[in-house]
Every structure is written in structure tokens, then in C-alpha cells.
Amino acid sequence: MSGKGNCFDNAAVETFFKTLKAELVWRRSWETRRQVELALFEYIN
């Protein structure tokens, strides 16, 4: 990665969060924060 202000610095992280939201978060409704935490843990692992 290069210096400050390079738009490619966060590209991998932004792609990960976009995929996470598209595949997991936007497809369900959550009743509790704990449900979200467990689902995120399972998705990442």
C-alpha cells in the first residue's frame, strides 16, 4: 500500500464490507444485536 490519500488503500476492506452486507446483512431482519454478532462471527469464520 502506498501513502496517505491513495484511493486504493481501503479497496480490499471496502470490498469485504460490501460483500458482507450484500450476502448477509441486507437479506435478513434482526431482532437483537446478539443475533447479528453470532451471524457475523459465523460468516467470517
N, C-alpha and C positions, 0 to 999 in steps of 0.2 A: 504494500500500500504506500501511497505517496503522501505528500504533505497536506497541510491544512487547506480546506476548500475544494479538494478534489471530489467530484460528484461520485466517483466510483468507490470511495472508501466504505460507504454503507450499503452498497448494492447487494451484497450477499445477505446481510441481515434483513434488509427491506424485502427481499425476495422470500426469505423464510417466513416472515410475518404475514406477507400477502397470501402465501400458500396455506399457512396455518389458519388464517381467517376464512379463506375460501373453502377449505376442506373440513373444518371443524366448527368454528365459532358461528358462522352465518347459517349453518344448516340446522341448528337446534336452538331451542329456548331453554334458558337456565333458570332454575328456581333458587338455587343457593350458590354462594361463592365457592363452597366446598366441592360441589359438582364440577364446576369449571376447573378448579385446581386438579382434581383427580383426572379429568378428561385430558387436560394439558400434559400432565405427567405421563399418562399412558400414550398419548400421541407422540411425544418426544422420545420416549424410551421404546 
